Amino acid sequence: MSLQEQFDQALADSKNLPERPDNMTLLKIYALYKQASAGDAEGKRPGFTDMVGRAKFDAWDALKGTAKDDAMQQYVDLIDDLKG
């Protein structure tokens, strides 16, 4: 199975996890997905009134420079771990 196919499968699996991950894990899932699908974070950081948007942007921005394939593999590995 190619990395893209594994990533697509992990994306589907992420919607059916046995339990909801904690917020830090959810942020990591989001950041890895964004890095793998869109590349480095772009745009302005959300304002301080948008705490959720700001946390998501910061998590994604922390992965700046991570290669698309690396982010995909990390995403696949994280979802596999969470599936139990």
N, CA, C and O atoms as CSV, one atom per row, in Angstrom:
chain,resi,resn,atom,element,x,y,z
A,1,MET,N,N,0.848,-1.179,0.000
A,1,MET,CA,C,0.000,0.000,0.000
A,1,MET,C,C,0.897,1.248,0.000
A,1,MET,O,O,1.849,1.333,0.777
A,2,SER,N,N,0.592,2.192,-0.859
A,2,SER,CA,C,1.405,3.412,-0.928
A,2,SER,C,C,1.161,4.280,0.300
A,2,SER,O,O,0.178,4.100,1.018
A,3,LEU,N,N,2.062,5.217,0.529
A,3,LEU,CA,C,1.924,6.136,1.664
A,3,LEU,C,C,0.628,6.931,1.548
A,3,LEU,O,O,-0.059,7.148,2.546
A,4,GLN,N,N,0.290,7.367,0.330
A,4,GLN,CA,C,-0.959,8.127,0.138
A,4,GLN,C,C,-2.175,7.267,0.499
A,4,GLN,O,O,-3.124,7.760,1.109
A,5,GLU,N,N,-2.148,5.991,0.123
A,5,GLU,CA,C,-3.258,5.092,0.458
A,5,GLU,C,C,-3.329,4.854,1.966
A,5,GLU,O,O,-4.417,4.805,2.540
A,6,GLN,N,N,-2.167,4.706,2.604
A,6,GLN,CA,C,-2.132,4.543,4.063
A,6,GLN,C,C,-2.682,5.789,4.749
A,6,GLN,O,O,-3.425,5.694,5.726
A,7,PHE,N,N,-2.306,6.967,4.225
A,7,PHE,CA,C,-2.779,8.238,4.777
A,7,PHE,C,C,-4.295,8.344,4.635
A,7,PHE,O,O,-4.988,8.723,5.580
A,8,ASP,N,N,-4.808,8.007,3.452
A,8,ASP,CA,C,-6.254,8.058,3.216
A,8,ASP,C,C,-6.990,7.103,4.151
A,8,ASP,O,O,-8.057,7.433,4.667
A,9,GLN,N,N,-6.418,5.921,4.366
A,9,GLN,CA,C,-7.036,4.953,5.277
A,9,GLN,C,C,-7.008,5.466,6.712
A,9,GLN,O,O,-7.990,5.328,7.441
A,10,ALA,N,N,-5.879,6.060,7.121
A,10,ALA,CA,C,-5.768,6.612,8.470
A,10,ALA,C,C,-6.767,7.755,8.662
A,10,ALA,O,O,-7.336,7.914,9.742
A,11,LEU,N,N,-6.974,8.541,7.619
A,11,LEU,CA,C,-7.951,9.628,7.675
A,11,LEU,C,C,-9.344,9.063,7.943
A,11,LEU,O,O,-10.082,9.592,8.775
A,12,ALA,N,N,-9.702,7.994,7.240
A,12,ALA,CA,C,-10.997,7.348,7.468
A,12,ALA,C,C,-11.057,6.746,8.878
A,12,ALA,O,O,-12.067,6.872,9.571
A,13,ASP,N,N,-9.970,6.093,9.292
A,13,ASP,CA,C,-9.920,5.473,10.615
A,13,ASP,C,C,-10.029,6.507,11.740
A,13,ASP,O,O,-10.562,6.210,12.809
A,14,SER,N,N,-9.524,7.717,11.497
A,14,SER,CA,C,-9.529,8.745,12.543
A,14,SER,C,C,-10.946,9.140,12.948
A,14,SER,O,O,-11.155,9.669,14.040
A,15,LYS,N,N,-11.905,8.890,12.088
A,15,LYS,CA,C,-13.296,9.227,12.386
A,15,LYS,C,C,-13.983,8.133,13.205
A,15,LYS,O,O,-15.103,8.327,13.678
A,16,ASN,N,N,-13.322,6.989,13.374
A,16,ASN,CA,C,-13.915,5.850,14.081
A,16,ASN,C,C,-13.018,5.335,15.196
A,16,ASN,O,O,-12.956,4.128,15.428
A,17,LEU,N,N,-12.331,6.215,15.878
A,17,LEU,CA,C,-11.454,5.794,16.971
A,17,LEU,C,C,-12.295,5.283,18.134
A,17,LEU,O,O,-13.411,5.757,18.343
A,18,PRO,N,N,-11.763,4.307,18.906
A,18,PRO,CA,C,-12.531,3.746,20.018
A,18,PRO,C,C,-12.886,4.777,21.091
A,18,PRO,O,O,-13.931,4.664,21.730
A,19,GLU,N,N,-12.039,5.768,21.293
A,19,GLU,CA,C,-12.361,6.845,22.236
A,19,GLU,C,C,-11.795,8.157,21.719
A,19,GLU,O,O,-10.844,8.182,20.938
A,20,ARG,N,N,-12.407,9.253,22.176
A,20,ARG,CA,C,-11.980,10.583,21.730
A,20,ARG,C,C,-10.620,10.901,22.353
A,20,ARG,O,O,-10.459,10.818,23.571
A,21,PRO,N,N,-9.626,11.269,21.508
A,21,PRO,CA,C,-8.315,11.639,22.040
A,21,PRO,C,C,-8.387,12.928,22.866
A,21,PRO,O,O,-9.325,13.711,22.721
A,22,ASP,N,N,-7.398,13.140,23.725
A,22,ASP,CA,C,-7.343,14.383,24.489
A,22,ASP,C,C,-7.035,15.550,23.543
A,22,ASP,O,O,-6.663,15.346,22.388
A,23,ASN,N,N,-7.195,16.761,24.050
A,23,ASN,CA,C,-7.049,17.951,23.206
A,23,ASN,C,C,-5.664,18.090,22.582
A,23,ASN,O,O,-5.545,18.512,21.432
A,24,MET,N,N,-4.615,17.739,23.327
A,24,MET,CA,C,-3.259,17.859,22.775
A,24,MET,C,C,-3.071,16.880,21.609
A,24,MET,O,O,-2.438,17.216,20.608
A,25,THR,N,N,-3.616,15.684,21.742
A,25,THR,CA,C,-3.530,14.697,20.664
A,25,THR,C,C,-4.353,15.147,19.466
A,25,THR,O,O,-3.935,14.973,18.321
A,26,LEU,N,N,-5.515,15.721,19.727
A,26,LEU,CA,C,-6.345,16.243,18.636
A,26,LEU,C,C,-5.611,17.344,17.875
A,26,LEU,O,O,-5.682,17.411,16.648
A,27,LEU,N,N,-4.910,18.203,18.607
A,27,LEU,CA,C,-4.130,19.261,17.954
A,27,LEU,C,C,-3.027,18.657,17.090
A,27,LEU,O,O,-2.764,19.136,15.987
A,28,LYS,N,N,-2.386,17.613,17.590
A,28,LYS,CA,C,-1.317,16.967,16.822
A,28,LYS,C,C,-1.881,16.324,15.559
A,28,LYS,O,O,-1.282,16.421,14.488
A,29,ILE,N,N,-3.040,15.665,15.685
A,29,ILE,CA,C,-3.697,15.061,14.521
A,29,ILE,C,C,-3.999,16.143,13.486
A,29,ILE,O,O,-3.720,15.978,12.299
A,30,TYR,N,N,-4.572,17.249,13.952
A,30,TYR,CA,C,-4.914,18.356,13.050
A,30,TYR,C,C,-3.675,18.902,12.358
A,30,TYR,O,O,-3.664,19.087,11.141
A,31,ALA,N,N,-2.633,19.159,13.140
A,31,ALA,CA,C,-1.409,19.758,12.592
A,31,ALA,C,C,-0.755,18.836,11.563
A,31,ALA,O,O,-0.328,19.291,10.502
A,32,LEU,N,N,-0.677,17.556,11.873
A,32,LEU,CA,C,-0.079,16.606,10.925
A,32,LEU,C,C,-0.913,16.509,9.649
A,32,LEU,O,O,-0.368,16.421,8.549
A,33,TYR,N,N,-2.232,16.525,9.802
A,33,TYR,CA,C,-3.103,16.483,8.617
A,33,TYR,C,C,-2.879,17.716,7.748
A,33,TYR,O,O,-2.719,17.604,6.532
A,34,LYS,N,N,-2.868,18.890,8.372
A,34,LYS,CA,C,-2.683,20.130,7.611
A,34,LYS,C,C,-1.312,20.168,6.941
A,34,LYS,O,O,-1.202,20.581,5.787
A,35,GLN,N,N,-0.271,19.746,7.649
A,35,GLN,CA,C,1.076,19.753,7.089
A,35,GLN,C,C,1.161,18.786,5.912
A,35,GLN,O,O,1.782,19.093,4.894
A,36,ALA,N,N,0.537,17.617,6.053
A,36,ALA,CA,C,0.574,16.607,4.995
A,36,ALA,C,C,-0.247,17.024,3.781
A,36,ALA,O,O,0.114,16.708,2.648
A,37,SER,N,N,-1.342,17.729,4.014
A,37,SER,CA,C,-2.236,18.061,2.901
A,37,SER,C,C,-1.995,19.446,2.317
A,37,SER,O,O,-2.218,19.655,1.125
A,38,ALA,N,N,-1.542,20.403,3.137
A,38,ALA,CA,C,-1.416,21.785,2.654
A,38,ALA,C,C,-0.002,22.342,2.735
A,38,ALA,O,O,0.269,23.408,2.183
A,39,GLY,N,N,0.907,21.641,3.411
A,39,GLY,CA,C,2.269,22.159,3.566
A,39,GLY,C,C,2.366,23.117,4.747
A,39,GLY,O,O,1.536,23.087,5.656
A,40,ASP,N,N,3.388,23.964,4.720
A,40,ASP,CA,C,3.636,24.883,5.838
A,40,ASP,C,C,2.458,25.829,6.066
A,40,ASP,O,O,1.752,26.209,5.132
A,41,ALA,N,N,2.265,26.196,7.333
A,41,ALA,CA,C,1.189,27.114,7.715
A,41,ALA,C,C,1.341,28.437,6.978
A,41,ALA,O,O,2.445,28.960,6.817
A,42,GLU,N,N,0.215,28.959,6.540
A,42,GLU,CA,C,0.202,30.229,5.826
A,42,GLU,C,C,-0.812,31.153,6.482
A,42,GLU,O,O,-1.655,30.718,7.267
A,43,GLY,N,N,-0.718,32.418,6.152
A,43,GLY,CA,C,-1.685,33.372,6.662
A,43,GLY,C,C,-1.291,33.911,8.017
A,43,GLY,O,O,-0.226,33.606,8.553
A,44,LYS,N,N,-2.179,34.717,8.551
A,44,LYS,CA,C,-1.916,35.350,9.841
A,44,LYS,C,C,-2.425,34.471,10.974
A,44,LYS,O,O,-3.404,33.737,10.834
A,45,ARG,N,N,-1.734,34.569,12.091
A,45,ARG,CA,C,-2.144,33.858,13.295
A,45,ARG,C,C,-3.443,34.489,13.791
A,45,ARG,O,O,-3.540,35.714,13.865
A,46,PRO,N,N,-4.451,33.669,14.135
A,46,PRO,CA,C,-5.705,34.224,14.639
A,46,PRO,C,C,-5.486,35.068,15.898
A,46,PRO,O,O,-4.532,34.853,16.646
A,47,GLY,N,N,-6.365,36.008,16.110
A,47,GLY,CA,C,-6.272,36.905,17.261
A,47,GLY,C,C,-6.505,36.184,18.578
A,47,GLY,O,O,-6.941,35.033,18.609
A,48,PHE,N,N,-6.204,36.886,19.667
A,48,PHE,CA,C,-6.283,36.262,20.985
A,48,PHE,C,C,-7.717,35.899,21.384
A,48,PHE,O,O,-7.905,35.112,22.312
A,49,THR,N,N,-8.717,36.441,20.720
A,49,THR,CA,C,-10.099,36.085,21.047
A,49,THR,C,C,-10.498,34.736,20.454
A,49,THR,O,O,-11.477,34.133,20.892
A,50,ASP,N,N,-9.753,34.263,19.471
A,50,ASP,CA,C,-10.020,32.967,18.848
A,50,ASP,C,C,-9.005,31.955,19.381
A,50,ASP,O,O,-8.040,31.609,18.700
A,51,MET,N,N,-9.239,31.487,20.606
A,51,MET,CA,C,-8.259,30.614,21.255
A,51,MET,C,C,-8.108,29.275,20.543
A,51,MET,O,O,-6.994,28.763,20.429
A,52,VAL,N,N,-9.202,28.704,20.065
A,52,VAL,CA,C,-9.133,27.414,19.390
A,52,VAL,C,C,-8.373,27.562,18.071
A,52,VAL,O,O,-7.473,26.777,17.773
A,53,GLY,N,N,-8.739,28.563,17.294
A,53,GLY,CA,C,-8.057,28.806,16.025
A,53,GLY,C,C,-6.585,29.082,16.216
A,53,GLY,O,O,-5.748,28.646,15.426
A,54,ARG,N,N,-6.278,29.810,17.269
A,54,ARG,CA,C,-4.889,30.153,17.572
A,54,ARG,C,C,-4.093,28.900,17.943
A,54,ARG,O,O,-2.962,28.728,17.489
A,55,ALA,N,N,-4.676,28.028,18.765
A,55,ALA,CA,C,-4.002,26.786,19.170
A,55,ALA,C,C,-3.778,25.883,17.955
A,55,ALA,O,O,-2.720,25.269,17.818
A,56,LYS,N,N,-4.775,25.807,17.082
A,56,LYS,CA,C,-4.642,24.979,15.886
A,56,LYS,C,C,-3.555,25.534,14.969
A,56,LYS,O,O,-2.738,24.781,14.439
A,57,PHE,N,N,-3.548,26.846,14.785
A,57,PHE,CA,C,-2.534,27.465,13.934
A,57,PHE,C,C,-1.140,27.239,14.509
A,57,PHE,O,O,-0.208,26.901,13.778
A,58,ASP,N,N,-1.000,27.427,15.821
A,58,ASP,CA,C,0.317,27.249,16.467
A,58,ASP,C,C,0.813,25.810,16.335
A,58,ASP,O,O,1.998,25.580,16.097
A,59,ALA,N,N,-0.089,24.845,16.490
A,59,ALA,CA,C,0.295,23.435,16.361
A,59,ALA,C,C,0.767,23.146,14.939
A,59,ALA,O,O,1.763,22.450,14.738
A,60,TRP,N,N,0.054,23.680,13.964
A,60,TRP,CA,C,0.422,23.485,12.561
A,60,TRP,C,C,1.728,24.200,12.251
A,60,TRP,O,O,2.608,23.641,11.597
A,61,ASP,N,N,1.852,25.436,12.722
A,61,ASP,CA,C,3.050,26.235,12.453
A,61,ASP,C,C,4.301,25.593,13.062
A,61,ASP,O,O,5.402,25.779,12.544
A,62,ALA,N,N,4.143,24.844,14.151
A,62,ALA,CA,C,5.278,24.177,14.800
A,62,ALA,C,C,5.883,23.102,13.901
A,62,ALA,O,O,7.021,22.686,14.114
A,63,LEU,N,N,5.133,22.654,12.903
A,63,LEU,CA,C,5.628,21.626,11.981
A,63,LEU,C,C,6.252,22.216,10.728
A,63,LEU,O,O,6.581,21.486,9.794
A,64,LYS,N,N,6.415,23.523,10.703
A,64,LYS,CA,C,6.974,24.189,9.516
A,64,LYS,C,C,8.287,23.525,9.109
A,64,LYS,O,O,9.166,23.296,9.940
A,65,GLY,N,N,8.404,23.221,7.818
A,65,GLY,CA,C,9.612,22.595,7.302
A,65,GLY,C,C,9.549,21.076,7.259
A,65,GLY,O,O,10.414,20.433,6.665
A,66,THR,N,N,8.517,20.495,7.891
A,66,THR,CA,C,8.358,19.044,7.849
A,66,THR,C,C,7.885,18.650,6.451
A,66,THR,O,O,6.930,19.224,5.928
A,67,ALA,N,N,8.551,17.679,5.857
A,67,ALA,CA,C,8.191,17.230,4.513
A,67,ALA,C,C,6.803,16.598,4.519
A,67,ALA,O,O,6.378,16.013,5.516
A,68,LYS,N,N,6.104,16.725,3.395
A,68,LYS,CA,C,4.760,16.176,3.265
A,68,LYS,C,C,4.735,14.687,3.595
A,68,LYS,O,O,3.865,14.232,4.337
A,69,ASP,N,N,5.685,13.923,3.047
A,69,ASP,CA,C,5.719,12.477,3.296
A,69,ASP,C,C,5.981,12.160,4.764
A,69,ASP,O,O,5.412,11.212,5.304
A,70,ASP,N,N,6.844,12.952,5.416
A,70,ASP,CA,C,7.117,12.748,6.844
A,70,ASP,C,C,5.854,12.994,7.671
A,70,ASP,O,O,5.541,12.229,8.584
A,71,ALA,N,N,5.138,14.063,7.344
A,71,ALA,CA,C,3.905,14.377,8.065
A,71,ALA,C,C,2.856,13.291,7.850
A,71,ALA,O,O,2.144,12.911,8.779
A,72,MET,N,N,2.769,12.794,6.617
A,72,MET,CA,C,1.825,11.702,6.329
A,72,MET,C,C,2.152,10.471,7.159
A,72,MET,O,O,1.261,9.862,7.753
A,73,GLN,N,N,3.433,10.102,7.200
A,73,GLN,CA,C,3.836,8.908,7.947
A,73,GLN,C,C,3.566,9.083,9.435
A,73,GLN,O,O,3.090,8.153,10.087
A,74,GLN,N,N,3.861,10.250,9.980
A,74,GLN,CA,C,3.593,10.512,11.398
A,74,GLN,C,C,2.093,10.438,11.688
A,74,GLN,O,O,1.683,9.933,12.733
A,75,TYR,N,N,1.280,10.943,10.760
A,75,TYR,CA,C,-0.178,10.896,10.914
A,75,TYR,C,C,-0.640,9.438,10.938
A,75,TYR,O,O,-1.407,9.042,11.816
A,76,VAL,N,N,-0.175,8.644,9.978
A,76,VAL,CA,C,-0.536,7.228,9.897
A,76,VAL,C,C,-0.141,6.521,11.185
A,76,VAL,O,O,-0.938,5.769,11.746
A,77,ASP,N,N,1.083,6.752,11.661
A,77,ASP,CA,C,1.572,6.101,12.874
A,77,ASP,C,C,0.742,6.496,14.095
A,77,ASP,O,O,0.422,5.648,14.927
A,78,LEU,N,N,0.391,7.788,14.206
A,78,LEU,CA,C,-0.382,8.270,15.354
A,78,LEU,C,C,-1.771,7.652,15.356
A,78,LEU,O,O,-2.242,7.201,16.400
A,79,ILE,N,N,-2.431,7.624,14.213
A,79,ILE,CA,C,-3.776,7.027,14.153
A,79,ILE,C,C,-3.714,5.533,14.456
A,79,ILE,O,O,-4.594,5.003,15.135
A,80,ASP,N,N,-2.676,4.844,13.955
A,80,ASP,CA,C,-2.505,3.411,14.267
A,80,ASP,C,C,-2.382,3.207,15.777
A,80,ASP,O,O,-2.985,2.289,16.333
A,81,ASP,N,N,-1.596,4.071,16.442
A,81,ASP,CA,C,-1.432,3.976,17.887
A,81,ASP,C,C,-2.766,4.176,18.614
A,81,ASP,O,O,-3.061,3.487,19.590
A,82,LEU,N,N,-3.559,5.123,18.126
A,82,LEU,CA,C,-4.819,5.444,18.789
A,82,LEU,C,C,-5.900,4.384,18.560
A,82,LEU,O,O,-6.838,4.260,19.348
A,83,LYS,N,N,-5.754,3.625,17.476
A,83,LYS,CA,C,-6.727,2.566,17.205
A,83,LYS,C,C,-6.607,1.422,18.210
A,83,LYS,O,O,-7.541,0.647,18.414
A,84,GLY,N,N,-5.435,1.343,18.826
A,84,GLY,CA,C,-5.219,0.338,19.857
A,84,GLY,C,C,-4.874,-1.030,19.394
A,84,GLY,O,O,-4.679,-1.928,20.213
